[in-house]
């Protein structure tokens, strides 16, 4: 949702995001997909029941429909919030993929020289 609301975002990572298909007090975030102006990495567990694989596939289909740069990575057997309470390997991989995504798409500003 923030990627759609903040056009200046240079990149976004969706870590097992739920509620994308439902609007609570407003439009469903998926309805704003056309407004996304940045690449989106989607990380999700295959056993997630909060943000199910079907929901993730709908999100990815919407991103593709509007020509948004995206990548999805599935964690076999992982449930919701795997980056906080999953296996050590899944947590480390999720963080590494997220940081690599931002490193790939964020423009680094040179440090200011001290006078």
Secondary structure, DSSP 4 states (H G I P E B T S, - for coil): -HHHH-TT--EEEEES---SSS-SSS--GGGGGGG--SEEEEEEETT-SSS-HHHHHHHHHHHHHTT--EEEEEETT--TTHHHHS-HHHHHHHHHHHHHHHHHHPPPPPPPPP-
